[in-house]
Amino acid sequence: MGEVLVVASKVKDIVKGAGCNTGGNFVGALSASVESMINRAVERAKGNGRKTVQAKDA
């Protein structure tokens, strides 16, 4: 796994606010999902001939 792309404390605050606990591997798994989403958005932008990733690529 690469660098953590989410703010762990913010994620934990949201989970706690929903009345749940955060497992030790959740933040890493969430970060991996975010990285995958970014990579897909980049590929979509490139596929459409753009270098700028936009909201519509998400």
PDB file of N, CA, C and O in Angstrom:
ATOM      1  N   MET A   1       0.838  -1.176   0.000  1.00  0.00           N
ATOM      2  CA  MET A   1       0.000   0.000   0.000  1.00  0.00           C
ATOM      3  C   MET A   1       0.884   1.239   0.000  1.00  0.00           C
ATOM      4  O   MET A   1       1.967   1.247   0.585  1.00  0.00           O
ATOM      5  N   GLY A   2       0.409   2.276  -0.660  1.00  0.00           N
ATOM      6  CA  GLY A   2       1.155   3.522  -0.744  1.00  0.00           C
ATOM      7  C   GLY A   2       0.888   4.420   0.447  1.00  0.00           C
ATOM      8  O   GLY A   2       0.532   3.964   1.533  1.00  0.00           O
ATOM      9  N   GLU A   3       1.064   5.670   0.218  1.00  0.00           N
ATOM     10  CA  GLU A   3       0.878   6.705   1.230  1.00  0.00           C
ATOM     11  C   GLU A   3      -0.600   6.822   1.624  1.00  0.00           C
ATOM     12  O   GLU A   3      -1.479   6.625   0.785  1.00  0.00           O
ATOM     13  N   VAL A   4      -0.878   7.141   2.889  1.00  0.00           N
ATOM     14  CA  VAL A   4      -2.252   7.329   3.349  1.00  0.00           C
ATOM     15  C   VAL A   4      -2.780   8.650   2.791  1.00  0.00           C
ATOM     16  O   VAL A   4      -2.162   9.700   2.971  1.00  0.00           O
ATOM     17  N   LEU A   5      -3.922   8.589   2.114  1.00  0.00           N
ATOM     18  CA  LEU A   5      -4.471   9.748   1.415  1.00  0.00           C
ATOM     19  C   LEU A   5      -5.646  10.389   2.135  1.00  0.00           C
ATOM     20  O   LEU A   5      -6.189  11.391   1.669  1.00  0.00           O
ATOM     21  N   VAL A   6      -6.041   9.822   3.264  1.00  0.00           N
ATOM     22  CA  VAL A   6      -7.164  10.370   4.018  1.00  0.00           C
ATOM     23  C   VAL A   6      -6.677  10.815   5.391  1.00  0.00           C
ATOM     24  O   VAL A   6      -5.659  10.327   5.881  1.00  0.00           O
ATOM     25  N   VAL A   7      -7.390  11.727   6.001  1.00  0.00           N
ATOM     26  CA  VAL A   7      -7.036  12.202   7.334  1.00  0.00           C
ATOM     27  C   VAL A   7      -7.686  11.254   8.347  1.00  0.00           C
ATOM     28  O   VAL A   7      -8.901  11.269   8.546  1.00  0.00           O
ATOM     29  N   ALA A   8      -6.849  10.433   8.979  1.00  0.00           N
ATOM     30  CA  ALA A   8      -7.347   9.386   9.868  1.00  0.00           C
ATOM     31  C   ALA A   8      -8.227   9.949  10.974  1.00  0.00           C
ATOM     32  O   ALA A   8      -9.269   9.371  11.282  1.00  0.00           O
ATOM     33  N   SER A   9      -7.834  11.057  11.572  1.00  0.00           N
ATOM     34  CA  SER A   9      -8.621  11.610  12.679  1.00  0.00           C
ATOM     35  C   SER A   9     -10.011  12.039  12.215  1.00  0.00           C
ATOM     36  O   SER A   9     -10.984  11.886  12.953  1.00  0.00           O
ATOM     37  N   LYS A  10     -10.110  12.569  11.007  1.00  0.00           N
ATOM     38  CA  LYS A  10     -11.410  12.989  10.470  1.00  0.00           C
ATOM     39  C   LYS A  10     -12.293  11.780  10.173  1.00  0.00           C
ATOM     40  O   LYS A  10     -13.494  11.794  10.446  1.00  0.00           O
ATOM     41  N   VAL A  11     -11.688  10.740   9.615  1.00  0.00           N
ATOM     42  CA  VAL A  11     -12.429   9.509   9.340  1.00  0.00           C
ATOM     43  C   VAL A  11     -12.955   8.923  10.650  1.00  0.00           C
ATOM     44  O   VAL A  11     -14.122   8.544  10.747  1.00  0.00           O
ATOM     45  N   LYS A  12     -12.088   8.855  11.649  1.00  0.00           N
ATOM     46  CA  LYS A  12     -12.479   8.303  12.950  1.00  0.00           C
ATOM     47  C   LYS A  12     -13.572   9.138  13.602  1.00  0.00           C
ATOM     48  O   LYS A  12     -14.467   8.586  14.242  1.00  0.00           O
ATOM     49  N   ASP A  13     -13.515  10.457  13.451  1.00  0.00           N
ATOM     50  CA  ASP A  13     -14.558  11.331  13.996  1.00  0.00           C
ATOM     51  C   ASP A  13     -15.920  11.029  13.374  1.00  0.00           C
ATOM     52  O   ASP A  13     -16.933  10.979  14.071  1.00  0.00           O
ATOM     53  N   ILE A  14     -15.932  10.828  12.059  1.00  0.00           N
ATOM     54  CA  ILE A  14     -17.191  10.532  11.367  1.00  0.00           C
ATOM     55  C   ILE A  14     -17.738   9.182  11.820  1.00  0.00           C
ATOM     56  O   ILE A  14     -18.929   9.049  12.101  1.00  0.00           O
ATOM     57  N   VAL A  15     -16.871   8.195  11.887  1.00  0.00           N
ATOM     58  CA  VAL A  15     -17.297   6.861  12.305  1.00  0.00           C
ATOM     59  C   VAL A  15     -17.816   6.904  13.745  1.00  0.00           C
ATOM     60  O   VAL A  15     -18.858   6.325  14.052  1.00  0.00           O
ATOM     61  N   LYS A  16     -17.093   7.584  14.610  1.00  0.00           N
ATOM     62  CA  LYS A  16     -17.497   7.704  16.015  1.00  0.00           C
ATOM     63  C   LYS A  16     -18.827   8.450  16.126  1.00  0.00           C
ATOM     64  O   LYS A  16     -19.686   8.083  16.928  1.00  0.00           O
ATOM     65  N   GLY A  17     -18.988   9.493  15.320  1.00  0.00           N
ATOM     66  CA  GLY A  17     -20.235  10.251  15.315  1.00  0.00           C
ATOM     67  C   GLY A  17     -21.430   9.424  14.901  1.00  0.00           C
ATOM     68  O   GLY A  17     -22.566   9.731  15.262  1.00  0.00           O
ATOM     69  N   ALA A  18     -21.171   8.371  14.139  1.00  0.00           N
ATOM     70  CA  ALA A  18     -22.237   7.465  13.714  1.00  0.00           C
ATOM     71  C   ALA A  18     -22.471   6.367  14.748  1.00  0.00           C
ATOM     72  O   ALA A  18     -23.307   5.484  14.551  1.00  0.00           O
ATOM     73  N   GLY A  19     -21.710   6.431  15.873  1.00  0.00           N
ATOM     74  CA  GLY A  19     -21.910   5.464  16.945  1.00  0.00           C
ATOM     75  C   GLY A  19     -21.145   4.170  16.779  1.00  0.00           C
ATOM     76  O   GLY A  19     -21.499   3.161  17.390  1.00  0.00           O
ATOM     77  N   CYS A  20     -20.102   4.178  15.964  1.00  0.00           N
ATOM     78  CA  CYS A  20     -19.313   2.970  15.718  1.00  0.00           C
ATOM     79  C   CYS A  20     -17.851   3.209  16.069  1.00  0.00           C
ATOM     80  O   CYS A  20     -17.433   4.340  16.317  1.00  0.00           O
ATOM     81  N   ASN A  21     -17.090   2.139  16.084  1.00  0.00           N
ATOM     82  CA  ASN A  21     -15.647   2.202  16.302  1.00  0.00           C
ATOM     83  C   ASN A  21     -14.926   1.955  14.989  1.00  0.00           C
ATOM     84  O   ASN A  21     -15.466   1.325  14.079  1.00  0.00           O
ATOM     85  N   THR A  22     -13.703   2.456  14.899  1.00  0.00           N
ATOM     86  CA  THR A  22     -12.892   2.293  13.691  1.00  0.00           C
ATOM     87  C   THR A  22     -11.887   1.168  13.899  1.00  0.00           C
ATOM     88  O   THR A  22     -11.075   1.226  14.822  1.00  0.00           O
ATOM     89  N   GLY A  23     -11.935   0.161  13.062  1.00  0.00           N
ATOM     90  CA  GLY A  23     -10.972  -0.938  13.123  1.00  0.00           C
ATOM     91  C   GLY A  23      -9.601  -0.462  12.678  1.00  0.00           C
ATOM     92  O   GLY A  23      -9.485   0.499  11.917  1.00  0.00           O
ATOM     93  N   GLY A  24      -8.576  -1.127  13.147  1.00  0.00           N
ATOM     94  CA  GLY A  24      -7.205  -0.735  12.872  1.00  0.00           C
ATOM     95  C   GLY A  24      -6.832  -0.722  11.404  1.00  0.00           C
ATOM     96  O   GLY A  24      -5.915   0.000  11.013  1.00  0.00           O
ATOM     97  N   ASN A  25      -7.516  -1.500  10.581  1.00  0.00           N
ATOM     98  CA  ASN A  25      -7.166  -1.579   9.163  1.00  0.00           C
ATOM     99  C   ASN A  25      -8.115  -0.774   8.266  1.00  0.00           C
ATOM    100  O   ASN A  25      -7.963  -0.769   7.045  1.00  0.00           O
ATOM    101  N   PHE A  26      -9.092  -0.096   8.876  1.00  0.00           N
ATOM    102  CA  PHE A  26     -10.089   0.609   8.069  1.00  0.00           C
ATOM    103  C   PHE A  26      -9.514   1.797   7.310  1.00  0.00           C
ATOM    104  O   PHE A  26      -9.785   1.958   6.120  1.00  0.00           O
ATOM    105  N   VAL A  27      -8.730   2.623   7.978  1.00  0.00           N
ATOM    106  CA  VAL A  27      -8.193   3.826   7.337  1.00  0.00           C
ATOM    107  C   VAL A  27      -7.316   3.452   6.143  1.00  0.00           C
ATOM    108  O   VAL A  27      -7.391   4.093   5.094  1.00  0.00           O
ATOM    109  N   GLY A  28      -6.493   2.427   6.295  1.00  0.00           N
ATOM    110  CA  GLY A  28      -5.654   1.979   5.188  1.00  0.00           C
ATOM    111  C   GLY A  28      -6.464   1.469   4.011  1.00  0.00           C
ATOM    112  O   GLY A  28      -6.148   1.753   2.856  1.00  0.00           O
ATOM    113  N   ALA A  29      -7.521   0.707   4.315  1.00  0.00           N
ATOM    114  CA  ALA A  29      -8.382   0.186   3.244  1.00  0.00           C
ATOM    115  C   ALA A  29      -9.122   1.322   2.553  1.00  0.00           C
ATOM    116  O   ALA A  29      -9.272   1.314   1.331  1.00  0.00           O
ATOM    117  N   LEU A  30      -9.582   2.293   3.324  1.00  0.00           N
ATOM    118  CA  LEU A  30     -10.263   3.452   2.748  1.00  0.00           C
ATOM    119  C   LEU A  30      -9.319   4.252   1.853  1.00  0.00           C
ATOM    120  O   LEU A  30      -9.702   4.696   0.771  1.00  0.00           O
ATOM    121  N   SER A  31      -8.086   4.429   2.314  1.00  0.00           N
ATOM    122  CA  SER A  31      -7.089   5.144   1.529  1.00  0.00           C
ATOM    123  C   SER A  31      -6.813   4.420   0.213  1.00  0.00           C
ATOM    124  O   SER A  31      -6.667   5.058  -0.830  1.00  0.00           O
ATOM    125  N   ALA A  32      -6.741   3.097   0.258  1.00  0.00           N
ATOM    126  CA  ALA A  32      -6.518   2.318  -0.965  1.00  0.00           C
ATOM    127  C   ALA A  32      -7.682   2.506  -1.935  1.00  0.00           C
ATOM    128  O   ALA A  32      -7.476   2.583  -3.146  1.00  0.00           O
ATOM    129  N   SER A  33      -8.900   2.581  -1.406  1.00  0.00           N
ATOM    130  CA  SER A  33     -10.068   2.819  -2.260  1.00  0.00           C
ATOM    131  C   SER A  33     -10.007   4.201  -2.901  1.00  0.00           C
ATOM    132  O   SER A  33     -10.335   4.363  -4.076  1.00  0.00           O
ATOM    133  N   VAL A  34      -9.588   5.190  -2.126  1.00  0.00           N
ATOM    134  CA  VAL A  34      -9.454   6.554  -2.655  1.00  0.00           C
ATOM    135  C   VAL A  34      -8.401   6.583  -3.761  1.00  0.00           C
ATOM    136  O   VAL A  34      -8.608   7.201  -4.805  1.00  0.00           O
ATOM    137  N   GLU A  35      -7.278   5.918  -3.531  1.00  0.00           N
ATOM    138  CA  GLU A  35      -6.222   5.882  -4.551  1.00  0.00           C
ATOM    139  C   GLU A  35      -6.738   5.243  -5.840  1.00  0.00           C
ATOM    140  O   GLU A  35      -6.432   5.716  -6.934  1.00  0.00           O
ATOM    141  N   SER A  36      -7.513   4.177  -5.712  1.00  0.00           N
ATOM    142  CA  SER A  36      -8.085   3.520  -6.882  1.00  0.00           C
ATOM    143  C   SER A  36      -9.045   4.453  -7.620  1.00  0.00           C
ATOM    144  O   SER A  36      -9.053   4.499  -8.850  1.00  0.00           O
ATOM    145  N   MET A  37      -9.851   5.190  -6.864  1.00  0.00           N
ATOM    146  CA  MET A  37     -10.776   6.147  -7.478  1.00  0.00           C
ATOM    147  C   MET A  37     -10.020   7.237  -8.225  1.00  0.00           C
ATOM    148  O   MET A  37     -10.420   7.637  -9.319  1.00  0.00           O
ATOM    149  N   ILE A  38      -8.943   7.712  -7.644  1.00  0.00           N
ATOM    150  CA  ILE A  38      -8.128   8.741  -8.295  1.00  0.00           C
ATOM    151  C   ILE A  38      -7.533   8.210  -9.594  1.00  0.00           C
ATOM    152  O   ILE A  38      -7.568   8.883 -10.624  1.00  0.00           O
ATOM    153  N   ASN A  39      -6.990   7.007  -9.535  1.00  0.00           N
ATOM    154  CA  ASN A  39      -6.389   6.409 -10.734  1.00  0.00           C
ATOM    155  C   ASN A  39      -7.411   6.236 -11.849  1.00  0.00           C
ATOM    156  O   ASN A  39      -7.102   6.485 -13.014  1.00  0.00           O
ATOM    157  N   ARG A  40      -8.634   5.809 -11.504  1.00  0.00           N
ATOM    158  CA  ARG A  40      -9.691   5.666 -12.516  1.00  0.00           C
ATOM    159  C   ARG A  40     -10.060   7.027 -13.100  1.00  0.00           C
ATOM    160  O   ARG A  40     -10.281   7.142 -14.306  1.00  0.00           O
ATOM    161  N   ALA A  41     -10.129   8.061 -12.255  1.00  0.00           N
ATOM    162  CA  ALA A  41     -10.473   9.398 -12.729  1.00  0.00           C
ATOM    163  C   ALA A  41      -9.399   9.944 -13.661  1.00  0.00           C
ATOM    164  O   ALA A  41      -9.714  10.572 -14.672  1.00  0.00           O
ATOM    165  N   VAL A  42      -8.144   9.711 -13.330  1.00  0.00           N
ATOM    166  CA  VAL A  42      -7.031  10.143 -14.183  1.00  0.00           C
ATOM    167  C   VAL A  42      -7.125   9.461 -15.548  1.00  0.00           C
ATOM    168  O   VAL A  42      -6.969  10.110 -16.583  1.00  0.00           O
ATOM    169  N   GLU A  43      -7.376   8.174 -15.547  1.00  0.00           N
ATOM    170  CA  GLU A  43      -7.484   7.445 -16.818  1.00  0.00           C
ATOM    171  C   GLU A  43      -8.665   7.933 -17.645  1.00  0.00           C
ATOM    172  O   GLU A  43      -8.574   8.006 -18.870  1.00  0.00           O
ATOM    173  N   ARG A  44      -9.765   8.267 -16.991  1.00  0.00           N
ATOM    174  CA  ARG A  44     -10.929   8.782 -17.717  1.00  0.00           C
ATOM    175  C   ARG A  44     -10.596  10.132 -18.344  1.00  0.00           C
ATOM    176  O   ARG A  44     -10.931  10.384 -19.502  1.00  0.00           O
ATOM    177  N   ALA A  45      -9.940  10.994 -17.582  1.00  0.00           N
ATOM    178  CA  ALA A  45      -9.560  12.311 -18.118  1.00  0.00           C
ATOM    179  C   ALA A  45      -8.636  12.151 -19.316  1.00  0.00           C
ATOM    180  O   ALA A  45      -8.833  12.792 -20.348  1.00  0.00           O
ATOM    181  N   LYS A  46      -7.624  11.292 -19.179  1.00  0.00           N
ATOM    182  CA  LYS A  46      -6.697  11.049 -20.295  1.00  0.00           C
ATOM    183  C   LYS A  46      -7.431  10.467 -21.493  1.00  0.00           C
ATOM    184  O   LYS A  46      -7.148  10.827 -22.636  1.00  0.00           O
ATOM    185  N   GLY A  47      -8.367   9.574 -21.235  1.00  0.00           N
ATOM    186  CA  GLY A  47      -9.146   8.965 -22.311  1.00  0.00           C
ATOM    187  C   GLY A  47      -9.989   9.966 -23.066  1.00  0.00           C
ATOM    188  O   GLY A  47     -10.333   9.759 -24.230  1.00  0.00           O
ATOM    189  N   ASN A  48     -10.320  11.057 -22.390  1.00  0.00           N
ATOM    190  CA  ASN A  48     -11.092  12.126 -23.021  1.00  0.00           C
ATOM    191  C   ASN A  48     -10.200  13.260 -23.512  1.00  0.00           C
ATOM    192  O   ASN A  48     -10.683  14.350 -23.816  1.00  0.00           O
ATOM    193  N   GLY A  49      -8.885  12.997 -23.589  1.00  0.00           N
ATOM    194  CA  GLY A  49      -7.957  13.966 -24.142  1.00  0.00           C
ATOM    195  C   GLY A  49      -7.676  15.154 -23.239  1.00  0.00           C
ATOM    196  O   GLY A  49      -7.278  16.214 -23.721  1.00  0.00           O
ATOM    197  N   ARG A  50      -7.878  14.995 -21.928  1.00  0.00           N
ATOM    198  CA  ARG A  50      -7.635  16.094 -21.008  1.00  0.00           C
ATOM    199  C   ARG A  50      -6.518  15.737 -20.040  1.00  0.00           C
ATOM    200  O   ARG A  50      -6.292  14.565 -19.739  1.00  0.00           O
ATOM    201  N   LYS A  51      -5.822  16.760 -19.557  1.00  0.00           N
ATOM    202  CA  LYS A  51      -4.831  16.585 -18.500  1.00  0.00           C
ATOM    203  C   LYS A  51      -5.394  17.023 -17.158  1.00  0.00           C
ATOM    204  O   LYS A  51      -4.779  16.789 -16.118  1.00  0.00           O
ATOM    205  N   THR A  52      -6.552  17.651 -17.175  1.00  0.00           N
ATOM    206  CA  THR A  52      -7.188  18.128 -15.950  1.00  0.00           C
ATOM    207  C   THR A  52      -8.248  17.134 -15.511  1.00  0.00           C
ATOM    208  O   THR A  52      -9.181  16.840 -16.258  1.00  0.00           O
ATOM    209  N   VAL A  53      -8.105  16.622 -14.307  1.00  0.00           N
ATOM    210  CA  VAL A  53      -9.103  15.716 -13.736  1.00  0.00           C
ATOM    211  C   VAL A  53     -10.202  16.573 -13.151  1.00  0.00           C
ATOM    212  O   VAL A  53      -9.944  17.488 -12.370  1.00  0.00           O
ATOM    213  N   GLN A  54     -11.439  16.270 -13.538  1.00  0.00           N
ATOM    214  CA  GLN A  54     -12.584  17.060 -13.114  1.00  0.00           C
ATOM    215  C   GLN A  54     -13.568  16.212 -12.318  1.00  0.00           C
ATOM    216  O   GLN A  54     -13.471  14.986 -12.296  1.00  0.00           O
ATOM    217  N   ALA A  55     -14.513  16.876 -11.669  1.00  0.00           N
ATOM    218  CA  ALA A  55     -15.503  16.180 -10.852  1.00  0.00           C
ATOM    219  C   ALA A  55     -16.226  15.096 -11.667  1.00  0.00           C
ATOM    220  O   ALA A  55     -16.552  14.034 -11.137  1.00  0.00           O
ATOM    221  N   LYS A  56     -16.469  15.363 -12.926  1.00  0.00           N
ATOM    222  CA  LYS A  56     -17.183  14.392 -13.750  1.00  0.00           C
ATOM    223  C   LYS A  56     -16.384  13.118 -13.982  1.00  0.00           C
ATOM    224  O   LYS A  56     -16.937  12.123 -14.451  1.00  0.00           O
ATOM    225  N   ASP A  57     -15.091  13.131 -13.661  1.00  0.00           N
ATOM    226  CA  ASP A  57     -14.255  11.942 -13.819  1.00  0.00           C
ATOM    227  C   ASP A  57     -14.344  11.006 -12.612  1.00  0.00           C
ATOM    228  O   ASP A  57     -13.910   9.856 -12.674  1.00  0.00           O
ATOM    229  N   ALA A  58     -14.909  11.513 -11.515  1.00  0.00           N
ATOM    230  CA  ALA A  58     -14.991  10.721 -10.281  1.00  0.00           C
ATOM    231  C   ALA A  58     -15.971   9.578 -10.411  1.00  0.00           C
ATOM    232  O   ALA A  58     -16.159   8.815  -9.463  1.00  0.00           O
TER     233      ALA A  58
END
